[in-house]
């Protein structure tokens, strides 16, 4: 992994829902090493090497976890199907 891949990235100007109960979504978040390390307002977002302007897009961080699980399950099923087709 290069230093660029482990550098923090901030996503700004979005609607970031931390939970279904959020009355007011956050505007920004920071990702480091594939993990969300900070969520809050644009005015308070820490500096980062990379910045992505979400231009008002909605972010549902919890939904990413479920998408990743589904992808891994699909890969597992695909591997099992390939393994079973090899025969004895």
C-alpha positions in Angstrom: 0.0 0.0 0.0 1.3 3.4 -0.9 1.2 6.5 1.4 -1.4 7.9 -1.0 -3.7 5.0 -0.3 -3.5 5.4 3.4 -3.9 9.2 3.3 -7.1 10.7 4.8 -9.9 11.7 2.4 -12.6 14.1 3.4 -16.0 14.1 1.8 -17.7 17.5 2.1 -21.0 19.1 1.1 -23.1 16.0 1.5 -26.0 14.7 3.6 -24.5 12.1 5.8 -27.0 10.1 7.9 -25.4 8.3 10.8 -28.6 6.6 11.8 -32.3 6.4 10.8 -33.0 8.7 13.8 -30.9 11.6 12.5 -33.0 14.8 12.7 -30.2 16.7 10.8 -27.6 14.9 8.8 -23.9 15.8 8.9 -22.3 17.7 6.0 -18.9 16.0 6.0 -16.9 12.9 6.9 -13.2 11.8 6.9 -12.1 8.3 5.8 -8.7 6.8 6.7 -7.6 3.3 5.7 -11.1 2.5 4.6 -12.7 3.5 7.8 -14.8 6.5 8.7 -12.8 8.3 11.4 -14.8 11.6 11.7 -18.3 12.8 10.9 -19.6 16.4 11.4 -20.1 19.8 9.9 -18.2 21.3 6.9 -17.1 24.1 9.1 -15.3 21.7 11.5 -13.9 19.1 9.0 -10.2 18.4 9.6 -7.7 18.8 6.7 -6.9 15.8 4.5 -4.8 15.0 1.6 -7.8 14.4 -0.7 -11.2 16.1 -0.8 -14.3 14.9 -2.6 -17.2 17.4 -3.0 -20.4 15.3 -2.7 -22.4 18.2 -4.2 -25.4 17.5 -1.9 -25.4 13.7 -2.5 -26.7 11.5 0.3 -24.4 9.1 2.1 -25.6 6.1 4.2 -22.4 4.7 5.8 -24.3 1.7 7.3 -25.6 0.7 3.9 -22.0 0.3 2.7 -21.4 -2.4 5.3 -24.4 -4.5 4.0 -23.3 -4.0 0.4 -19.8 -5.3 1.3 -21.3 -8.4 3.1 -23.5 -9.1 0.0 -20.5 -8.8 -2.3 -18.4 -11.1 -0.1 -21.3 -13.6 0.0 -21.6 -13.5 -3.8 -17.9 -14.2 -4.1 -18.2 -17.1 -1.8 -21.0 -18.6 -3.7 -19.2 -18.0 -7.0 -16.1 -19.8 -5.6 -18.2 -22.7 -4.4 -19.8 -23.0 -7.8 -16.5 -23.0 -9.5 -15.0 -25.5 -7.1 -18.1 -27.8 -7.6 -17.7 -27.7 -11.4 -14.2 -29.1 -11.3 -15.5 -32.6 -10.7 -13.8 -35.5 -8.8 
